[in-house]
Amino acid sequence: MKDGVNGVALGVFVFFFLAVTVLGFLASRWRKAENEHSLDEWGLGGRSFGTWITWFLLGGDLYTAYTFVAVPAAIYAAGASGFFAVPYTILVYPLIFTFLPRLWSVSHRHGYVTTSDFVRGRFGSKGLSLAVAVTGILATMPYIALQLVGIQAVLDVMGVGGGEDTNWFVKDLPLLIAFGVLAAYTYSSGLRAPAMIAFVKDTLIYIVIAVAIIYIPIKLGGFDEIFAKAGEKYTAAGAGGLVPAPAGQWTYATLALGSALALFMYPHSITATLSSKSREVIRRNTTILPLYSLMLGLLALLGFMAIAAEVKVTNGQLAIPQLFEDMFPDWFAGVAFAAIGIGALVPAAIMSIAAANLFTRNIYKDFIKPDATPEQETKVSKLVSLLVKVGALVFVLTMDKTVAINFQLLGGIWILQTFPALVGGLFTRWFHRWALLAGWAVGMVYGTLAAYGVASPTQKHFGGSAKEIPGIGEIGYIGLTAFVLNVVVTVVLTFVLKAVKAPDGIDETTPADYTADAGDPGVEVELPPATAGTSH
């Protein structure tokens, strides 16, 4: 690690950071709407984004600074088991091709802004809607925190903020400035800001990975040498070499499958989806988004390169930023650091907007102020987006980074429990609303308690997301086990509740709503969900 501040890299980083800050504020004038005081405009960009903007927005949303830092860091530390992120992003796109267009159609027909809006309209249950909203907010908070962890990792490697003995305010001042800028342009421009910045972020990331995958292996003697050194390290550490050990294969497979099911349950991925202007945009995006999976596979190889380059760090999250500083000229290291930093700003902005929309539509409007005007909704959502980011910042500054990572893993377990209500509801009305709520509760309780019981060398509780699967005896992803329990409870209770003729709630959607496209009669509805549509 180089001593002191890397002035050249810092200068390049600051240049790009200032450039995207200007873009963030200018975004408020981009595609300016007649009525800016509505969640459709501030929170969904006017539902006006085409194929390429949606592609960059979804890519910027799903492939975050944490992805850039953590995926190769996992391979650096644990070997090929860290590659689980690559197959799960391959599995996810055929899955979302089947249900995202349906969600887009029904949401545009009825003016739904969040998944909880849809759940309430489909099952006539504010309680189930509230459960989905609270789960979404809880799962999103640590995810935002990890984006700030990504920025902090880059700042640490550049030597910004001083050493461990530095006054806490001076040490964290660069992160506080980055947070303030993010909060300001998100408040001002809404979803348009990350949509515009995503172009810069993804371009930088593709450039950095393309250069890294060619330049670093040349400096290290080629891929043969890289894989040989990585294999030696894993074998010496008893990690089973370059292939996951047989004992870890259930964990690998269940984690990949569970993560694929959970990815588009997160509020931020749905927010980016609903911002598109047509059903066809969603369908096209599910076919071109796998380009990011190719990028992710190349990105994961950086973990092997860090081993071959003999990068030594006490915190694995610093491995890739340190690799860039060690291997690249200072000016290009600055470009790489900027890619990671901007890669944090885009998803953090979308996540805070998504969490704020959930609070506004499904807590504030449903339970606190049912007669809230669109202008009041927008104002509340802007304020909540600030509070969400403040909460994430406090989380990062006051807690150990390992805790932040493990809470994000817990968030994945939680968000997966909304799958039956959301995806099940898009295809069938058979499930009973009370059964879905009970299944959600069982999945949440089991998943949380099981994760609480997992220890690691650094933590007594919440030390990981894998545990023995009841009845099978293999170690598997807790989230998927909780999901199976969730589905079993939901199905069994649905049979029981239908047998006793329990009230089923009112479905305000029709079969035609799920295949409607922009321009079809009745699609462009301005009324809020509580009054839009017809009850059936």
Helices and strands as residue ranges (DSSP letters): H 7-26, G 27-29, H 39-42, G 45-47, H 51-62, H 65-78, G 79-84, H 85-110, H 115-123, H 126-158, H 168-189, H 192-220, H 223-236, G 246-248, H 249-263, H 267-274, H 279-288, H 290-308, G 316-318, H 319-327, H 330-359, I 360-368, H 374-398, H 401-416, H 419-419, I 420-424, H 425-427, H 433-452, E 466-468, E 475-477, H 478-499, G 511-514
